[in-house]
Amino acid sequence: MNENSQAAVIELKGADIATMQDPACVMVGDVNWSVAAGEFWTVAGAERSGKSDFLRLIAGLMVPAKGGCKLFGIETRTLGEAALAERLRVGFVFAGGPLFNSLTIAENVALPLRYRKNLSAPEAAPSVEKLLGLLELQPFAGALPLNIPPAWRYRAALARALMLKPEVLLLDNPLAGLAAKHRVWLVEFIDQLWQGHEWLDGRALTVVATTDDLRPWQHSRRRFGLLDEGKFVVLGNWRDVETAGHPPVKEMLAVPAELKA
């Protein structure tokens, strides 16, 4: 655990992380880790290392097979409808940014206001329009998800996750499959959120993003972790990443990000 564990918004103690599909299949064992408010963590891992299940666990969407997981100081095993307010403090964008294909981009982005805040479409419209503008999505507002490129669908999923102005943002491999210009834009926008974006009224956002490509996330103030061979390893800062001896880390640093597919 890091030195800021007393102010942790996410905390794992001896947690075994199973797969969503099979609770008996533990992907990552005995995780001890905490995230303080305002930190930005990038958690690296190869394919099938458990990245998605790791995020689902800390979001409270699944519970540890063993050990504990706390979100805002509350054990996720006890999170129910009574703790809905805590759940709404977390924004989650799943891998690929899935959306409802029967709804337009604007309607997808409006969903949190429509169903969590009980706002009508006209009442939600000003917030939707502002967020679409911030993510440069206005040209696609009336389009269905299947009719726009994947990079823009991901932005729409991110907009939906931001609609309720969360305190924690969880991103599952957000740069996967994106062209270089979209990767650059997304990292810069997430950095703005982390450091205090106007959409969040200048409040810093706590961010945890998973990745299979470390280079785009280089930053002196980010913290890094690694999922490898069923273990979670805290790497430290970027300088620690560059000197790490773990083979998966060396592999993820070997090829410049702009040359990867």
N, C-alpha and C positions, 0 to 999 in steps of 0.2 A: 504493500500500500504506500501511497505517497505521503509526503509530510503534511498535506492539507486534509487528511482523512476526517478530522473533527468537523469540517464544514462540507462533508461529502454530500453530493446530491445523488450519487450512485455508489453503492458499496457491495462488494462480493466478499464473503468469508467462507473459505473452504468449499466453494461451489463447484459441483459437477454439472456440466452442461450437456444435456442429451439432445437428440434430434427431435424436431417437432413431430416427425412421422413415427418415431419409435422411442418412447420415453425410457426404454431399457438400453438404448444404444448411446453411451456416453462418448461425446466427441472431444470434450475438453474437461480435464479433471483438476480438482483442488485449486480453484482460482481464488486468489486473494488480491483485491484491487479496489481502488476507490478513485472517484472523479470529483474534484472540487468545483464549485460554481465558477463559471468563467473559463474553465480549462478547455483546450482543444486537443483531443486524442485521435491519432490515426492508428488503427489496429490493422496490421498487415497479416496476410495469410494466403497460401496457395489455394487452388480450387479444392473443395471438400475438406477444408481445415476447420470448418465450423463457424465461419464469419456470420452467416445469416442467423443461425441459432444463438450465437453470442449476443447479437443485437436484440433478438426477440426476448431473450431472458432479461436483459437490463431494462427493456421497455415494459416489463411486467406482463408480456403476452404469453409467457410460459414460466414455470417455476423450476428451481434447481432440482436435479435428481437427488442431490445431497447438499447440505450446507445452506447458506443464507444469501439472499439478495434483497437489498433495501433500495427503495426509490424515494427520495426526499425524506429519508429516515423511517419509512414504513416498510415492513417486510412485505414483499410482493405476494407471498402466500396468503396474506390477509386482504389483498386488494379486491374489492368487489364493487358493487354499484355505489356503496357508501363512500368509496374513495375515488369516485369518478373525477372529482376536481383534480386530484393528483395525476391521473392518467392524462387529462387534458393539458397538463403542463409540459407534456412530451410530444414533439412532432417526430414522425417516423416516415421515411421514404424507403420503400422496399426496393430491392434490386430491379432495375428496369423501369421503375416508376409506373406501375400498373394503374390504370384509370378505368372508369366505367365507360364502356364503348358506346352505350346507348345515350350518353349525355354529352353535350358540347363541352369544350374546354372550360368555358366560363361556368357552366353548371357544375362541373367537377370541382372547380376551385371554390364554388359557393357552398358546397355540401356541409362543411363544418358549421357555418353560420345558420344554414337552413335547419339542420337536424340537432345541433348541440345548443344553439342559441334561439331556436324557434323563430328565426326571422323569415319574412316573406322575401320573394325574389327581388321586388323593388327596394326593400329595406337593406338587403345584402349588397345590392348593386354598387354603391359607392366604394365599399371596401374591395369588392371583386375587381372593379375597374382600376383602382390604385395598384393592387398587387399584380394584376396583369401587366400594367405599365412598368412596374419595377423589374419584372422578369422578361420584358420585351415580347409579351405574348398577345398584344392587342390584335395583330393580324389573324390570329388563330382562334379568337374568342368564340366564334360561332361554328367552328369546325368540330367534327367528331374525331376522337383520338386516332382512329385507324387511318385517317386521311392526312395526318401530319407526320413529319419525320420524328424518329425516336428521341433525338436530342431535345426537341421542343416538347414532346410528351413528358420527358423527365422534368423539364422546368415546370410544367403544369402540376405534376405530382408534388414538386417542392413547394409551389405556391399554395397548394391545398394544405400541406403540412404546416405552413407558416400562418395560415389564416387566423388561427386563434392566438397568435403571438406567444408561442411556447417559450419555456425557459431552457429546455433541453431539446436538441435536434440530433436525431440518429439517422445516419445515411448509410445504406448498404451498398457498397461498391459503386458510388455515384459516377465515377469516371469511366466505367466499363463501356466499351463500344463507342465512345464519343470521339469525334474528330478533334484535332488539336485546338482549333479556335473555341470549340464548346468547352473543352477541358479547362482552358485558360479562363474563360468567362466564369465558369462555375466555381473554380477555386477562389477567384477574386471575389465573387459575390458571397460565398460562404465565409470568407475572411471578414468581409464587411459586417455580416450578421454577428460573427463571433466578437468583433471588437465594438459593436454598438451601432446598429443600422437605424435609420430614421423610422423604418416600419416597426421596430421594436422600441420606439421612443428613446433611442440611444442606450438602451439596456444591453449589456453584454450577454451573449448567448453561449451556453455550454454545448459543445459539439463533440460527437463521437462518430467518426467515419471509418468504415472498413475499406480495404484496398488490396489489390494484388500487384500494385505498381507504386512504389514508394516515391520516385523522383518528383512527380508533380506536387507532392505535399511538403517539400522542403520549406522549413521555416524555423527560425531560432527559438520561437516561443511555443511551438507545438510539442506535445509529448507523444511518444510512440510505443506501441506494444506489438507483440508477435504471437500469432497462433501457429504452433508447429508441433507435430507429432503428439497431439493430445495435451499439450501444455500451453499456458499463457505466460509469456515472458515480457516483463517491462524492460524496454530497451533504453528509455531515457529521452534525451533531446536529440536534435539532428546530428550533432557531433558524435554522440554515442551510436547512432544508427550507422554512420559512415565507418566507424571502427569496429562494428559488431562482427563477431566471428561466425554467426549463424549462416549456414549455406543458403537458406531461402532469402535472407536479407541481401547477401551478396548477389544472388541471382536477380533480385528485383532492382538492384542498383546498377547492374551490368550494362543494360541497354537503355539509352536515352528514351524518355517517355514519348517524345515526338516521333520516334521510329517504330513504336509499338502499334499494333492494330487497334 
